[in-house]
Amino acid sequence: MEQEWKELDTPTLLLDKRILLENIRKMSEFAKGKNVNLRPHIKTHKSVEIAKLQLEQGAIGITTAKVEEAEVMAAAGIKDILVAYPVSSPAKIERIIALLNQGIDLKVTVDNLEQVKLLQKALEKTRHTLDVWIKVNSGLNRCGVEPGADVVELAKGIILLSRLRIGGIFTHAGHSYGANGKEELERIALAEADAVVKSAEACEKEGIPIPVRSVGSTPTYRISGRVEGITEVRPGNAVFFDSIQVGLGVADRKDCALTVLASVVGVYEGRIVLDAGSKTLCLDKGAHGLDSVKGYGYVVDHPELIMERLSEEHGVAVFEDSCGLRLNDKVRIIPNHACTVANMFDEYMVVEGEQVVDNWKVDARGMRK
Ligand SMILES: Cc1ncc(COP(=O)(O)O)c(C=O)c1O
């Protein structure tokens, strides 16, 4: 592929291979150093190529949100998959069973007895036993059982069922994205680990073994992953990083592997218009709110620009004096939220320095179910 990225038509998604490999290496290095397993969440990149790089670097398996992501990864030969999302509809349970039929080492999230019984009933019609991981609420207040006694109660219900096996307890401290400074982040991360370890210990006290104790969000995993009793971490965004992570102080701009290449389509008094709008950069300022994120992305080498407004295909960047950009000039933008932006594109243009060296599909993008 003999092309420089500056020659590409826009908007397009650039993935800096050197930074990507370094980010993958750092996650693996952390896991090895702290003697925990690494199960990265692939919802960030939705790419078989990148998932395989993570496995080559020592990840023991992957995490997905959607059943369809699991199907895409399984079809590419990836065997060890946690669907970190409660599955209870009959249609999805059938697809879980289809994955078991293919020999996939699948783990499914549970957080209530009704759902657990639906899984058991469906599995009775098969030859399979399914590993279920109990999701614990460590403060995000999304899905999950309350830590401690409620987890034990659910675990006691599960062990009575012949086709389910408790594989682990896990949580995701997504509220870390709203943390106000390092101290709050640390407090949230320690509570994330505590919710899992205490719940696992309470189960084991009742004679129910909990082999896996898993935590993970990009802002917290390097803190919660060091706590005694934790066996696994599941970072997702850390494979790319983005402006939200920079705003949180979790990454530097130089760690951000993903950028959107956009062109100047109009120059006006105090503003330029780029061909990257909400269908490219997403109107995402972080699900949990963050004051330090200004605008809708960071324009590399142009600190004077603020991405003030997005309509669907137009991005309006404002400046005070001058910005030196002219019609058809190209800029790279570090998105606020890399995971949602990757999902908007069909492929990554993989770059090394100025050169485009490959293109990789966003294999599981926009998956329906
Ligand atoms: C269950 C679960 N695990 C891990 C992650 C990874 O989080 P992050 O992208 O912050 O690393 C997520 C993110 O949504 C998640 O929901």
The ligand as a MOL file (V3000), in Angstrom:
LIG
                    3D

  0  0  0     0  0            999 V3000
M  V30 BEGIN CTAB
M  V30 COUNTS 16 16 0 0 0
M  V30 BEGIN ATOM
M  V30 1 C -18.5210 -4.9780 31.6000 0
M  V30 2 C -17.4610 -4.1000 31.0560 0
M  V30 3 N -16.1830 -4.4660 31.1970 0
M  V30 4 C -15.1670 -3.7170 30.7310 0
M  V30 5 C -15.4230 -2.5260 30.0710 0
M  V30 6 C -14.2620 -1.7270 29.5520 0
M  V30 7 O -14.3010 -0.4150 29.9830 0
M  V30 8 P -13.2950 0.6730 29.3790 0
M  V30 9 O -13.6310 0.8610 27.9730 0
M  V30 10 O -13.4470 1.8460 30.2440 0
M  V30 11 O -11.9240 0.0760 29.5190 0
M  V30 12 C -16.7510 -2.1090 29.8960 0
M  V30 13 C -17.0780 -0.8690 29.1890 0
M  V30 14 O -18.1730 -0.5230 28.9020 0
M  V30 15 C -17.7960 -2.9180 30.3990 0
M  V30 16 O -19.0890 -2.5570 30.2720 0
M  V30 END ATOM
M  V30 BEGIN BOND
M  V30 1 1 1 2
M  V30 2 1 2 3
M  V30 3 2 2 15
M  V30 4 2 3 4
M  V30 5 1 4 5
M  V30 6 1 5 6
M  V30 7 2 5 12
M  V30 8 1 6 7
M  V30 9 1 7 8
M  V30 10 2 8 9
M  V30 11 1 8 10
M  V30 12 1 8 11
M  V30 13 1 12 13
M  V30 14 1 12 15
M  V30 15 2 13 14
M  V30 16 1 15 16
M  V30 END BOND
M  V30 END CTAB
M  END
